[in-house]
């Protein structure tokens, strides 16, 4: 199976090579980390025996979720080094700038045996921790050969990926059989892991690490917050933040904002749009400008007033939530599956989401049960726009209810903390068993 898998991986890479070359030329995405992902360069070889814990995230979301885990691992094991890897460039930027507990950072290798072997030989990890079920066959096989335990934390198997994985159970059974311990987010995720081939005794439910966002990290950096507030425009009216937008969502948000401002008393309301993917910054800027709104870009703003602000920076969205009157969490207006609602909840802000929150279903249901968010529905864009306008207007016109909703959201975060501690207990058991 492994040889067939490697052959398919190689053929797929060759077929996609023109695309990668074009992307590299157009956006500069790959050349800088290509050699490192092939196993050459990157972090210097480990020379001592102090021990390395390899923690792998994928992109920005997983890297931010890994912060409390990195912090707690460093507290418990001050003599060990934490090697934090990502797959994406944006994830790597966040790892370097926002996870100071990581002693070493780098890119996850391509899943060819030669690349994986080089990195494992250089880093000599005593434990590998994978965020959210990021499983690759050659990597897992090479870890097994070296008797390196592999642990999944914050494991999640989405509604979308589960049926596909079940159809390939002959393959997933092999993958899940190579994992030493799986700490899944929910009972549903745990049951799905077992259905895909994980041994039941190796699977536990540990909750969602993202509830521990901000845990142990101290209060908000007020100086940095004030500087950001000055940059994106002082004064003005209430700020609505649309976080992690995808194609097709900016149009809905902009139209809802335009109609909202047509209501009496809503004329000063401003909008901040934070696209999910950095390569879309210019595209979204053009879209906003075409609507005739006074646009300010975070990267070039000098304190001038803007009706619509484009957050074309990385790693600042959580801080921006502190400046919002209400937050629209996107990825939910189109069938993307939604994005993390916990950062605006931690900021105590009222939250609105669209109909497509299936990647965060349990979390959304819990927040709805306690009136800690508003979910709007609509099969057509026109319906979504109308209901967004109504929901935003209601919260802005009733600041007392908005504050209470934000406080209920914050309480949901506090009530569900603890996933980091459980994950660390599992880490301790695996280290002690070596």
PyMOL commands that set and color helices and strands:
alter all, ss='L'
color gray80, all
select helices_A, chain A and resi 2-27+31-37+60-76+89-98+113-123+137-145+159-167+169-177+187-195+200-202+209-212+222-231+249-260+278-290+317-321+342-346+358-369+381-397+399-415+419-433
alter helices_A, ss='H'
color red, helices_A
select strands_A, chain A and resi 52-56+81-86+104-107+127-131+149-155+181-184+203-205+239-245+270-275+295-297+308-310+326-329+350-353+374-375
alter strands_A, ss='S'
color yellow, strands_A
deselect
rebuild
show_as cartoon
